[in-house]
Amino acid sequence: MISQKDLAKMIPISKTAYSKIENHLQKPTIFVIQRLAEIFDIDLNILKNTSKEIMNYD
């Protein structure tokens, strides 16, 4: 498990900014989305899929 502090450093953004994103108080920038995809090795092309093909984890 990665702490908010460590993940924020990896992006890099402040822990406060990351916490706001995680708690739906702030929307992530494209930069943050790209960095998270890189960190977790996620292909952003998944966003092109229809909503039926993507599971909702919220």
C-alpha positions as a printed NumPy array, in Angstrom:
array([[  0.   ,   0.   ,   0.   ],
       [  1.259,   3.458,  -0.904],
       [  0.565,   6.337,   1.46 ],
       [ -0.938,   9.593,   0.2  ],
       [  2.308,  11.325,   1.145],
       [  4.452,   8.913,  -0.88 ],
       [  2.137,   8.963,  -3.89 ],
       [  1.996,  12.755,  -3.834],
       [  5.804,  12.841,  -3.888],
       [  5.874,  10.459,  -6.85 ],
       [  3.502,  12.624,  -8.932],
       [  4.856,  15.309,  -7.663],
       [  2.159,  17.385,  -5.974],
       [  1.522,  18.33 ,  -2.363],
       [ -0.056,  15.791,  -0.012],
       [ -2.877,  18.285,   0.553],
       [ -3.617,  18.514,  -3.178],
       [ -3.578,  14.72 ,  -3.512],
       [ -5.856,  14.321,  -0.499],
       [ -8.349,  16.766,  -2.031],
       [ -8.357,  14.777,  -5.278],
       [ -8.846,  11.49 ,  -3.462],
       [-11.701,  12.937,  -1.406],
       [-13.44 ,  14.441,  -4.477],
       [-12.816,  18.029,  -3.324],
       [-10.621,  18.849,  -6.334],
       [-10.438,  17.465,  -9.854],
       [ -7.076,  16.09 , -10.989],
       [ -5.248,  17.842, -13.795],
       [ -4.326,  15.981, -16.969],
       [ -0.749,  15.945, -15.669],
       [ -1.823,  14.174, -12.454],
       [ -3.928,  11.669, -14.398],
       [ -0.995,  10.92 , -16.706],
       [  1.417,  10.525, -13.789],
       [ -0.951,   8.181, -11.94 ],
       [ -1.33 ,   6.112, -15.097],
       [  2.465,   5.901, -15.394],
       [  2.941,   5.043, -11.713],
       [  0.322,   2.274, -11.781],
       [  1.105,   1.152, -15.337],
       [ -2.398,   1.849, -16.636],
       [ -3.088,   2.38 , -20.338],
       [ -5.114,   5.573, -20.687],
       [ -6.695,   4.193, -23.856],
       [ -9.127,   2.446, -21.514],
       [-10.906,   5.806, -21.327],
       [-11.989,   5.303, -24.936],
       [-14.076,   2.251, -23.976],
       [-17.812,   2.559, -23.573],
       [-19.181,   2.929, -20.069],
       [-20.579,  -0.625, -20.235],
       [-17.053,  -2.001, -20.528],
       [-15.643,  -0.059, -17.575],
       [-16.427,  -1.106, -14.013],
       [-17.429,   1.634, -11.572],
       [-15.337,   1.417,  -8.394],
       [-16.804,   4.507,  -6.72 ]])
